[in-house]
Amino acid sequence: MIVSINAKDLPPISEEEKRSIKEAINKPLEFDDDCPELSDEQLSRFVRAADYTREEIKQMSMAAK
C-alpha cells in the first residue's frame, strides 16, 4: 500500500527537534566497520534508479556480477 503525506499536513517540529537538526548538520560524518567510507570508484557506480526502467536496472545488476 502506498500512502502519500504532505509535509504541510504534519504538525510543526518542536524547538528541541530544531536544535537536534542544527546540531546534526554541524557534526562530521563518522565512518566505521559497518559503514566504511566509499572510494571514488565505488561512488561512481551509484546511479539514480528513477532514471532507469526495472529492466535496465536488472541488466546493470547482472552485468556487475
Secondary structure, 3 states (H helix, E strand, C coil): CCCCCCHHHCCCCCHHHHHHHHHHHHCCCCCCCCCCCCCHHHHHCCCCHHHCCHHHHHHHHHHHC
